[in-house]
Amino acid sequence: MPISSRTPPQPKPSCRFFAALPLLWAALVLVLTLTPAADMPVTPVWELLSFDTAAHAGVFVVLAGLSRFSLRHQSRWPLLARHAGAAALLVSVLFGGLIELLQHHMHLGRHGDWTDLLSDAIGAALAVGVATLWAARRREPLQLPIVPLLLLGALLPAIGAPAQDIPRARRTIEKLAAPELHGRGYVQQGEHKAAAYLRGRLRELKLEPLAPNYTQPFTLDVNTFPGTVALSVTHVVTLDKVVTKELVPGAEFIVASESKGTSGLLTTSALRLDTLCFFQASAQQALQRRAWHWLSTLGTPPFLVLTARDVQRLPTLPPALRQTLDSLPNRIVLVPKLTASLAPAQVAGIHIEALNEPVTWYPLNPEYPEDLLTLQVDAQLQRNYQTQNLAAVIRGTAQPDSFLVVSAHYDHLGRMGRNTYFPGANDNASGVALLLELAAHYARPENRPAYSVVFLLFGAEEAGLVGSRYFVAHPLVPLARIKFLVNLDLLGTGEEGATVVNGRVFEAPFRCLLALNNAYHYLPALGARGRAANSDHFPFSEAGVPAFFIYTRGGSAAYHDVNDKPAALSLAGFAGAFGLVRDFLGELGAAPAAKK
């Protein structure tokens, strides 16, 4: 038999191989989009088109292209192969919707957003459209009408910036809470370094300054602890045995904000308050004699050691005993949790707060109830310390003389000694991060607001709302022209929703917030509180400016302590808070004029 000269037909690749391509890509997309936001890399900021928008579109270009290719090369369902383009587009959009639903309901620090779904749909439409045009050029049947494709393509420039950039926000929080900013307080210029960083961020966003270099200076008095802070307790176990424990500043004790310092290293005794004195006259007399003895025989006044509950009960003691105890200026108050603060002055004595740990503060041998304290506290009262508020504005396109204000305080408690600082990640690096994300949103040309939006970063909030009080007394925009202020503080959690201070005062705006949250499910719940002087909204609302203070609930309980670190924050409600505040401001006039 003669050998044929024709090349034998080559086997076609398996349909299963083609089907595996889009499935593998979809699995990769699902893993990436459901990765917690904290584990994602920081994305670059693009000027004309957001990186997030381009990434969503690009991912779905590949997905729809692979899906169309796979469906075109399967032979089991001829009708599906003939309409592979339309099927690939539909499957891609449904898959994108599934991703947004999963992000919406899973606590990943991310949030589903319709603009992401629109980006997905446009990417899929572009892939199918290009494939369809290529097929038409090769005289293959068209799979999708060209006109809808062109309409979808025309929408691409209208896609705004991402609703928020969670990795960028987390980087903001980490920067503000880093050791080199020294807790954003008044030791080693911490708050000045934080302000310099934030000025740079405002310049990057090209916001207009409301004051020279965005800065409104003011002064305050503040007590600080810049040097050594140390404390140890020595128990007498027997005549020839003692046990000494050195306490860790920040973790086991803190110096009260109003405390004066020591002159070098100080050694003295501790007088534990016998709680029987609140019930028995004999115990009161014994305590009186003991205090007199200590005052007459010791050159250095001893420390009165009592619990926080005992402090509240001191007014119930007889006046003579209260007067004697008041003559002991040095106090150690035992508390269940350490909560630091700031003060504008010093008292006459040394005041310390310590965790109520029995092994430290109760005698190991009842026969030797007196303890020995060794401590050093370097305190410095700074008078007329100069700090600042930061202020910027995005002018409205329709009513530039009407203002909506977003505020957050950037300061925190600073340092306590050379080795201890308070990071302040939740309080309030998180609120600053959300403010900057809102500023980035409105700074984009397509999101330019109809009303002017002012961004205020207050200093010295922790010192008693000093910065916001100063702004209200010296406003950079007329207070009467402020339609509403939203103050952002403690926005790093959100597992249990959020609370709105003044929600019971301004009931109609709160109903608007509630309606938006019910419609879009931004946060698990919204609760309303009444009037409270607990953040920078208060001076404004007292001056007649409608104002809300929004904070999230759940998650980390660290507050005014050394454990308020970025790693402790879930940011579970961050994206939801962004969407809620953005939409609320939009209802009040911040929406672009063409979209309002």
C-alpha positions as CSV (number, residue, x, y, z in Angstrom):
1,M,0.0,0.0,0.0
2,P,1.4,3.4,-0.9
3,I,2.2,5.8,1.9
4,S,0.1,8.8,2.0
5,S,1.9,12.1,1.6
6,R,-0.7,14.0,3.7
7,T,0.1,15.0,7.3
8,P,-2.2,13.1,9.7
9,P,-4.6,15.3,11.7
10,Q,-3.3,16.5,15.1
11,P,-5.3,15.8,18.2
12,K,-7.2,18.8,19.5
13,P,-6.6,19.9,23.0
14,S,-9.0,18.6,25.6
15,C,-12.1,20.7,26.4
16,R,-11.2,20.1,30.0
17,F,-7.9,21.9,29.5
18,F,-9.8,25.0,28.1
19,A,-12.3,24.9,30.9
20,A,-9.6,24.8,33.5
21,L,-8.1,28.1,32.4
22,P,-10.9,30.5,33.5
23,L,-11.6,28.3,36.6
24,L,-8.0,28.6,37.8
25,W,-8.0,32.4,37.1
26,A,-11.3,32.7,39.0
27,A,-9.8,30.8,42.0
28,L,-6.8,33.1,42.0
29,V,-9.0,36.2,41.9
30,L,-11.2,34.9,44.7
31,V,-8.2,34.3,46.9
32,L,-6.8,37.8,46.3
33,T,-10.1,39.6,46.8
34,L,-10.9,37.8,50.0
35,T,-7.4,38.3,51.5
36,P,-7.7,40.6,54.6
37,A,-6.9,44.2,53.7
38,A,-4.1,44.3,56.3
39,D,-2.2,41.6,54.3
40,M,-2.5,43.3,51.0
41,P,0.4,45.5,49.6
42,V,0.0,49.2,49.4
43,T,-1.3,50.3,46.0
44,P,0.1,53.3,44.1
45,V,-1.9,56.5,43.6
46,W,-2.6,57.3,39.9
47,E,-3.6,60.8,38.8
48,L,-6.2,60.2,36.0
49,L,-7.4,56.7,36.8
50,S,-7.3,55.0,40.2
51,F,-5.1,51.9,40.4
52,D,-8.0,50.0,42.1
53,T,-10.3,50.7,39.1
54,A,-7.6,49.6,36.6
55,A,-6.9,46.5,38.6
56,H,-10.5,45.4,38.8
57,A,-11.0,46.0,35.0
58,G,-7.7,44.3,34.1
59,V,-8.5,41.2,36.2
60,F,-11.9,40.8,34.5
61,V,-10.5,41.4,31.1
62,V,-8.5,38.2,31.6
63,L,-11.3,36.3,33.2
64,A,-13.9,37.2,30.5
65,G,-11.3,36.5,27.7
66,L,-10.4,33.1,29.1
67,S,-14.1,32.3,29.6
68,R,-15.0,33.2,26.0
69,F,-12.1,31.2,24.7
70,S,-13.0,28.2,26.8
71,L,-16.7,28.3,25.8
72,R,-15.9,28.8,22.1
73,H,-13.8,25.7,22.1
74,Q,-16.2,23.3,23.8
75,S,-18.3,21.0,21.6
76,R,-20.8,19.7,24.1
77,W,-23.2,22.7,24.0
78,P,-23.2,24.2,20.5
79,L,-25.7,27.0,21.3
80,L,-23.5,28.1,24.2
81,A,-20.4,28.1,21.9
82,R,-22.2,30.3,19.4
83,H,-23.0,32.8,22.2
84,A,-19.8,32.5,24.1
85,G,-19.2,36.2,24.3
86,A,-22.6,37.0,26.0
87,A,-22.2,34.0,28.3
88,A,-18.7,35.0,29.3
89,L,-19.9,38.6,30.1
90,L,-22.8,37.4,32.1
91,V,-20.7,34.9,34.2
92,S,-18.0,37.5,34.8
93,V,-20.5,40.1,36.1
94,L,-22.2,37.5,38.3
95,F,-18.8,36.5,39.7
96,G,-17.9,40.1,40.3
97,G,-21.2,40.5,42.2
98,L,-20.5,37.4,44.3
99,I,-17.1,38.9,45.3
100,E,-18.7,42.2,46.4
101,L,-21.3,40.3,48.5
102,L,-18.6,38.2,50.2
103,Q,-16.5,41.3,50.9
104,H,-19.6,43.0,52.3
105,H,-20.4,40.2,54.8
106,M,-16.9,39.0,55.8
107,H,-14.8,41.0,58.3
108,L,-11.7,41.5,56.2
109,G,-11.2,45.2,56.5
110,R,-12.6,45.5,53.0
111,H,-16.0,46.6,51.8
112,G,-18.1,45.8,48.7
113,D,-18.7,48.7,46.4
114,W,-20.9,49.1,43.3
115,T,-18.1,51.0,41.5
116,D,-15.9,47.9,41.8
117,L,-18.6,45.8,40.2
118,L,-19.0,48.4,37.4
119,S,-15.2,48.2,36.9
120,D,-15.5,44.4,36.7
121,A,-18.3,44.7,34.1
122,I,-16.4,47.2,32.0
123,G,-13.3,45.0,32.0
124,A,-15.3,41.9,31.0
125,A,-17.1,43.9,28.3
126,L,-13.9,45.2,26.8
127,A,-12.5,41.7,26.6
128,V,-15.6,40.3,25.0
129,G,-15.9,43.3,22.7
130,V,-12.3,43.0,21.4
131,A,-12.8,39.3,20.9
132,T,-16.0,40.0,19.0
133,L,-14.5,42.6,16.8
134,W,-11.6,40.2,16.0
135,A,-14.1,37.5,15.2
136,A,-16.0,39.9,12.9
137,R,-12.8,40.8,11.1
138,R,-12.2,37.1,10.5
139,R,-15.8,36.8,9.3
140,E,-17.0,34.9,12.3
141,P,-20.5,35.4,13.7
142,L,-20.7,38.4,16.1
143,Q,-21.3,37.3,19.7
144,L,-22.4,40.6,21.2
145,P,-23.9,43.8,19.9
146,I,-21.2,46.5,19.5
147,V,-23.4,49.5,20.6
148,P,-23.8,48.4,24.3
149,L,-20.1,47.6,24.4
150,L,-19.3,51.1,23.3
151,L,-21.7,52.6,25.8
152,L,-20.0,50.6,28.6
153,G,-16.6,51.7,27.4
154,A,-17.6,55.3,27.5
155,L,-18.4,54.9,31.2
156,L,-14.8,54.0,32.0
157,P,-13.5,57.5,32.7
158,A,-16.6,58.1,34.9
159,I,-15.4,55.5,37.4
160,G,-14.1,57.4,40.4
161,A,-11.5,56.6,42.8
162,P,-11.9,53.5,44.9
163,A,-14.4,54.0,47.8
164,Q,-11.3,53.9,50.1
165,D,-7.9,52.4,50.1
166,I,-7.7,50.2,53.2
167,P,-4.0,49.3,52.8
168,R,-3.1,53.0,52.4
169,A,-5.2,53.8,55.4
170,R,-3.4,51.2,57.5
171,R,-0.1,52.6,56.4
172,T,-1.3,56.0,57.5
173,I,-2.2,54.6,60.9
174,E,1.2,52.7,61.2
175,K,3.1,55.9,60.4
176,L,1.2,58.0,62.9
177,A,1.6,55.4,65.6
178,A,5.3,54.7,64.9
179,P,8.0,55.2,67.6
180,E,9.7,58.0,65.7
181,L,6.6,60.2,66.2
182,H,6.8,59.6,70.0
183,G,3.1,59.2,70.6
184,R,2.3,62.5,68.9
185,G,2.7,64.3,72.2
186,Y,4.8,67.0,73.8
187,V,8.1,65.2,74.4
188,Q,10.7,65.2,71.6
189,Q,8.5,67.3,69.4
190,G,6.2,64.3,68.6
191,E,3.1,66.3,67.7
192,H,5.2,68.6,65.5
193,K,6.6,65.7,63.6
194,A,3.1,64.3,63.1
195,A,1.9,67.7,61.9
196,A,4.8,67.9,59.4
197,Y,3.9,64.4,58.0
198,L,0.2,65.5,57.6
199,R,1.1,68.7,55.9
200,G,2.9,66.6,53.3
201,R,-0.2,64.4,52.8
202,L,-2.4,67.5,52.3
203,R,0.0,68.9,49.7
204,E,0.1,65.6,47.9
205,L,-3.7,65.8,47.6
206,K,-3.3,69.4,46.3
207,L,-5.8,70.7,48.9
208,E,-6.1,74.5,49.3
209,P,-4.7,75.7,52.7
210,L,-7.0,77.7,55.0
211,A,-4.0,79.2,56.8
212,P,-0.4,79.7,55.8
213,N,1.2,76.3,55.3
214,Y,-2.1,74.7,56.5
215,T,-1.2,75.8,60.0
216,Q,-3.2,77.6,62.7
217,P,-0.8,78.0,65.7
218,F,-1.8,78.2,69.4
219,T,-0.3,77.5,72.8
220,L,-1.1,75.4,75.9
221,D,0.3,74.4,79.3
222,V,1.0,70.7,79.6
223,N,2.7,68.5,82.2
224,T,5.2,66.0,80.7
225,F,7.5,63.2,81.8
226,P,10.5,63.3,79.4
227,G,13.2,61.6,81.5
228,T,13.4,58.6,83.8
229,V,10.2,57.0,85.1
230,A,10.9,54.0,87.4
231,L,9.3,52.3,90.4
232,S,10.1,49.2,92.5
233,V,8.4,47.7,95.5
234,T,10.3,45.8,98.2
235,H,8.5,43.3,100.5
236,V,10.0,42.2,103.9
237,V,9.4,38.4,104.1
238,T,11.5,37.8,107.2
239,L,14.1,39.8,109.0
240,D,16.8,38.5,106.7
241,K,14.8,38.1,103.5
242,V,13.3,40.7,101.2
243,V,11.7,40.4,97.8
244,T,11.9,43.3,95.3
245,K,9.9,43.7,92.1
246,E,10.6,46.3,89.5
247,L,7.5,47.5,87.7
248,V,7.3,48.1,84.0
249,P,6.2,51.7,83.1
250,G,3.2,51.7,80.9
251,A,2.5,48.0,81.4
252,E,2.3,47.8,85.2
253,F,2.1,51.5,86.3
254,I,1.9,55.0,84.9
255,V,2.5,58.4,86.4
256,A,-0.8,60.4,86.9
257,S,-1.0,63.3,84.5
258,E,-1.0,65.9,87.3
259,S,1.9,64.4,89.2
260,K,5.0,66.4,90.2
261,G,8.4,64.8,89.9
262,T,11.1,63.6,92.3
263,S,14.5,65.1,92.9
264,G,16.5,62.2,91.7
265,L,16.0,58.7,93.2
266,L,13.6,58.6,96.1
267,T,13.2,55.8,98.7
268,T,10.3,55.8,101.1
269,S,7.6,53.7,102.7
270,A,4.1,52.7,101.5
271,L,1.1,53.0,103.9
272,R,-1.7,50.7,102.8
273,L,-5.2,51.9,103.6
274,D,-7.0,49.5,105.9
275,T,-10.5,49.3,104.4
276,L,-12.0,48.6,107.9
277,C,-11.6,52.3,108.4
278,F,-14.8,52.8,106.4
279,F,-16.8,50.7,108.8
280,Q,-15.1,50.6,112.3
281,A,-14.2,53.5,114.6
282,S,-11.4,51.5,116.1
283,A,-9.8,51.1,112.7
284,Q,-10.2,54.8,112.0
285,Q,-8.4,55.6,115.2
286,A,-5.6,53.1,114.4
287,L,-5.1,54.6,110.9
288,Q,-5.0,58.1,112.5
289,R,-2.3,57.1,114.9
290,R,-0.3,55.3,112.2
291,A,-0.4,58.2,109.8
292,W,0.7,60.7,112.6
293,H,3.6,58.3,113.4
294,W,4.8,58.2,109.8
295,L,4.5,61.9,109.4
296,S,6.5,62.6,112.5
297,T,9.3,60.0,112.1
298,L,9.9,59.9,108.3
299,G,11.8,62.7,106.6
300,T,10.1,61.9,103.3
301,P,6.3,61.6,103.3
302,P,5.2,58.0,102.7
303,F,2.9,57.0,99.9
304,L,-0.7,56.2,100.7
305,V,-1.7,53.1,98.8
306,L,-5.4,52.6,98.1
307,T,-7.7,51.3,95.4
308,A,-9.8,53.4,93.0
309,R,-12.9,52.4,94.9
310,D,-11.3,53.5,98.2
311,V,-10.7,57.0,96.6
312,Q,-14.4,57.4,96.0
313,R,-15.2,56.4,99.6
314,L,-12.7,58.9,101.3
315,P,-15.4,61.6,101.7
316,T,-17.3,59.3,104.0
317,L,-14.5,59.3,106.6
318,P,-14.5,61.6,109.7
319,P,-13.2,65.1,108.9
320,A,-10.2,64.8,111.2
321,L,-9.1,61.6,109.5
322,R,-9.6,63.0,106.1
323,Q,-7.4,66.0,107.0
324,T,-4.7,63.7,108.2
325,L,-4.8,61.6,105.0
326,D,-4.8,64.8,102.9
327,S,-1.5,65.7,104.5
328,L,0.0,62.7,102.8
329,P,0.6,64.2,99.4
330,N,2.0,61.1,97.7
331,R,-0.6,58.5,96.4
332,I,-0.5,55.2,94.6
333,V,-4.0,54.3,93.4
334,L,-4.5,50.7,92.4
335,V,-6.7,50.3,89.3
336,P,-8.0,47.4,87.1
337,K,-6.8,49.1,83.9
338,L,-4.1,51.8,83.3
339,T,-5.6,54.8,81.5
340,A,-3.2,57.7,80.9
341,S,-4.2,61.4,80.3
342,L,-2.7,64.9,80.1
343,A,-2.9,67.8,82.6
344,P,-2.1,71.5,82.4
345,A,-0.6,71.8,85.9
346,Q,1.1,69.9,88.7
347,V,-0.2,69.1,92.2
348,A,1.9,69.1,95.3
349,G,2.5,65.4,95.5
350,I,3.6,62.4,93.4
351,H,0.7,60.5,92.1
352,I,1.0,57.0,90.5
353,E,-1.6,54.6,89.1
354,A,-0.7,50.9,89.2
355,L,-2.4,47.7,88.3
356,N,-4.0,46.1,91.3
357,E,-1.8,43.0,91.4
358,P,-1.9,41.3,94.8
359,V,1.6,39.8,94.5
360,T,2.9,43.4,94.2
361,W,0.8,45.4,96.6
362,Y,-0.2,43.1,99.4
363,P,2.3,41.9,102.0
364,L,3.9,38.5,101.7
365,N,4.0,38.3,105.5
366,P,1.3,40.0,107.6
367,E,3.8,40.6,110.4
368,Y,5.7,43.0,108.2
369,P,2.9,45.0,106.4
370,E,5.1,47.9,105.5
371,D,6.7,48.0,102.0
372,L,9.6,50.0,100.7
373,L,9.3,52.0,97.5
374,T,12.1,53.1,95.3
375,L,11.1,55.5,92.5
376,Q,12.2,58.3,90.2
377,V,9.9,60.5,88.2
378,D,11.2,63.3,86.0
379,A,8.3,65.7,85.4
380,Q,8.4,68.9,83.4
381,L,5.6,71.4,83.3
382,Q,5.8,73.1,79.9
383,R,4.2,76.5,79.8
384,N,3.0,78.2,76.6
385,Y,4.0,75.2,74.5
386,Q,3.3,76.1,70.9
387,T,1.4,73.6,68.8
388,Q,-1.1,73.8,66.0
389,N,-4.2,72.9,64.1
390,L,-4.1,72.0,60.4
391,A,-6.8,73.2,58.0
392,A,-7.5,72.7,54.3
393,V,-10.4,73.1,52.0
394,I,-11.8,71.9,48.7
395,R,-13.8,74.7,47.2
396,G,-17.3,73.9,46.1
397,T,-18.3,74.2,42.5
398,A,-21.8,75.5,43.1
399,Q,-21.8,77.1,46.6
400,P,-18.2,77.7,47.6
401,D,-19.3,79.9,50.6
402,S,-21.3,77.1,52.2
403,F,-19.1,74.7,54.2
404,L,-19.3,71.0,55.3
405,V,-16.5,70.1,57.8
406,V,-14.7,66.8,58.4
407,S,-12.5,66.9,61.5
408,A,-10.2,64.6,63.5
409,H,-7.6,65.2,66.1
410,Y,-4.0,64.0,65.3
411,D,-2.4,64.4,68.7
412,H,-2.1,61.8,71.4
413,L,-0.5,61.3,74.8
414,G,3.2,61.2,73.8
415,R,5.9,59.6,76.0
416,M,6.2,58.6,79.6
417,G,9.9,58.3,80.3
418,R,12.6,57.4,77.8
419,N,11.3,53.9,76.9
420,T,7.5,54.1,77.0
421,Y,5.2,55.8,74.5
422,F,1.5,55.7,73.7
423,P,1.0,54.8,70.1
424,G,-2.6,56.0,69.8
425,A,-3.5,53.9,66.7
426,N,-7.2,53.9,67.3
427,D,-7.2,57.2,69.2
428,N,-6.9,58.8,66.8
429,A,-4.6,57.7,63.9
430,S,-7.7,55.8,62.6
431,G,-9.8,59.0,62.4
432,V,-7.1,60.9,60.7
433,A,-6.7,58.0,58.2
434,L,-10.4,58.2,57.4
435,L,-10.3,62.0,57.0
436,L,-7.4,61.6,54.5
437,E,-9.3,59.0,52.6
438,L,-12.3,61.3,52.3
439,A,-10.0,64.2,51.3
440,A,-8.6,61.9,48.5
441,H,-12.1,61.1,47.4
442,Y,-13.2,64.7,47.1
443,A,-9.9,65.9,45.6
444,R,-10.5,63.9,42.4
445,P,-11.9,66.0,39.6
446,E,-15.0,63.8,39.1
447,N,-15.9,64.1,42.8
448,R,-15.5,67.8,43.3
449,P,-18.2,68.8,45.8
450,A,-21.0,71.3,45.2
451,Y,-20.5,72.8,48.7
452,S,-17.0,73.5,50.0
453,V,-15.6,70.7,52.2
454,V,-13.2,71.7,55.0
455,F,-10.7,69.3,56.6
456,L,-9.6,70.1,60.1
457,L,-6.9,68.3,62.0
458,F,-6.9,69.4,65.6
459,G,-4.0,69.5,68.0
460,A,-4.2,69.1,71.8
461,E,-7.5,67.3,71.9
462,E,-6.2,65.0,74.6
463,A,-5.2,68.1,76.7
464,G,-8.9,69.1,76.9
465,L,-10.2,69.9,73.4
466,V,-7.7,72.8,73.3
467,G,-7.3,72.9,69.5
468,S,-10.9,72.8,68.6
469,R,-11.8,75.4,71.3
470,Y,-9.2,77.7,69.8
471,F,-10.6,77.2,66.3
472,V,-14.1,78.0,67.4
473,A,-12.8,81.2,69.1
474,H,-10.7,82.0,66.0
475,P,-12.5,80.4,63.1
476,L,-10.9,80.2,59.7
477,V,-14.3,80.0,58.0
478,P,-17.5,81.7,59.3
479,L,-19.1,79.4,61.8
480,A,-22.5,80.5,60.6
481,R,-21.6,79.2,57.1
482,I,-20.9,75.7,58.4
483,K,-23.9,73.5,57.5
484,F,-22.6,70.5,59.4
485,L,-19.5,69.0,61.0
486,V,-18.6,65.3,61.2
487,N,-15.9,64.6,63.7
488,L,-14.0,61.3,63.3
489,D,-12.4,59.7,66.4
490,L,-11.8,56.0,67.3
491,L,-12.6,54.5,63.9
492,G,-10.3,51.5,64.0
493,T,-12.8,48.8,65.0
494,G,-16.5,48.4,64.0
495,E,-17.5,44.8,64.6
496,E,-20.4,46.0,66.6
497,G,-21.2,49.1,64.5
498,A,-20.8,52.7,65.5
499,T,-22.2,55.3,67.9
500,V,-23.2,58.8,66.9
501,V,-22.7,61.4,69.6
502,N,-25.4,64.2,69.3
503,G,-27.6,61.7,67.4
504,R,-30.3,62.5,70.0
505,V,-29.7,66.2,69.7
506,F,-29.9,66.5,65.9
507,E,-32.6,63.9,65.3
508,A,-33.4,64.6,61.6
509,P,-29.8,64.3,60.4
510,F,-29.4,61.1,62.5
511,R,-32.5,59.7,60.8
512,C,-30.8,60.5,57.5
513,L,-27.7,58.6,58.6
514,L,-29.8,55.7,59.8
515,A,-31.7,55.5,56.5
516,L,-28.4,55.5,54.5
517,N,-27.0,52.7,56.7
518,N,-30.2,50.7,56.4
519,A,-30.2,51.1,52.7
520,Y,-26.5,50.2,52.0
521,H,-25.6,48.1,55.2
522,Y,-22.4,50.1,55.8
523,L,-22.2,49.2,59.5
524,P,-23.8,46.4,61.5
525,A,-25.7,49.0,63.7
526,L,-25.9,52.7,64.5
527,G,-26.6,53.9,68.0
528,A,-27.4,57.5,69.1
529,R,-26.0,59.3,72.1
530,G,-26.9,62.7,73.5
531,R,-24.7,65.7,74.2
532,A,-21.2,64.8,75.4
533,A,-17.9,66.8,75.7
534,N,-15.8,63.8,74.7
535,S,-14.3,65.0,71.4
536,D,-13.7,67.9,69.1
537,H,-17.3,68.2,67.9
538,F,-18.3,69.7,71.3
539,P,-17.0,73.3,71.0
540,F,-18.7,73.5,67.6
541,S,-22.1,72.2,68.7
542,E,-21.9,74.5,71.8
543,A,-21.3,77.4,69.4
544,G,-24.4,76.5,67.4
545,V,-22.8,74.5,64.6
546,P,-24.7,71.2,64.0
547,A,-22.1,68.4,64.6
548,F,-21.8,64.6,65.0
549,F,-19.0,62.7,66.6
550,I,-18.9,59.1,65.1
551,Y,-16.9,56.3,66.7
552,T,-16.9,52.6,66.0
553,R,-17.6,49.8,68.6
554,G,-16.3,46.3,69.2
555,G,-12.8,44.8,68.6
556,S,-9.8,46.1,70.5
557,A,-10.5,47.6,73.9
558,A,-7.1,49.4,74.2
559,Y,-7.6,53.0,75.1
560,H,-5.1,55.6,76.3
561,D,-2.6,52.8,77.0
562,V,0.5,51.3,75.5
563,N,-1.6,48.6,73.8
564,D,-3.3,50.9,71.3
565,K,-1.2,49.6,68.4
566,P,-2.0,49.3,64.7
567,A,-1.8,45.5,64.8
568,A,-4.7,45.5,67.3
569,L,-7.1,47.2,64.9
570,S,-9.4,45.2,62.7
571,L,-10.6,48.2,60.6
572,A,-13.8,46.1,60.3
573,G,-16.0,49.2,60.1
574,F,-13.5,51.5,58.3
575,A,-14.9,51.1,54.8
576,G,-18.4,51.2,56.0
577,A,-17.8,54.4,57.9
578,F,-16.2,55.9,54.8
579,G,-19.3,55.1,52.7
580,L,-21.7,56.3,55.4
581,V,-20.0,59.6,55.9
582,R,-19.5,60.2,52.2
583,D,-23.1,59.6,51.4
584,F,-24.3,61.7,54.4
585,L,-22.1,64.6,53.3
586,G,-23.5,64.0,49.8
587,E,-27.0,64.4,51.1
588,L,-26.0,67.7,52.7
589,G,-24.4,69.2,49.6
590,A,-21.0,67.5,49.1
591,A,-22.2,65.5,46.1
592,P,-20.8,66.8,42.8
593,A,-23.2,69.4,41.3
594,A,-24.0,67.3,38.2
595,K,-24.8,64.2,40.3
596,K,-26.7,65.8,43.1
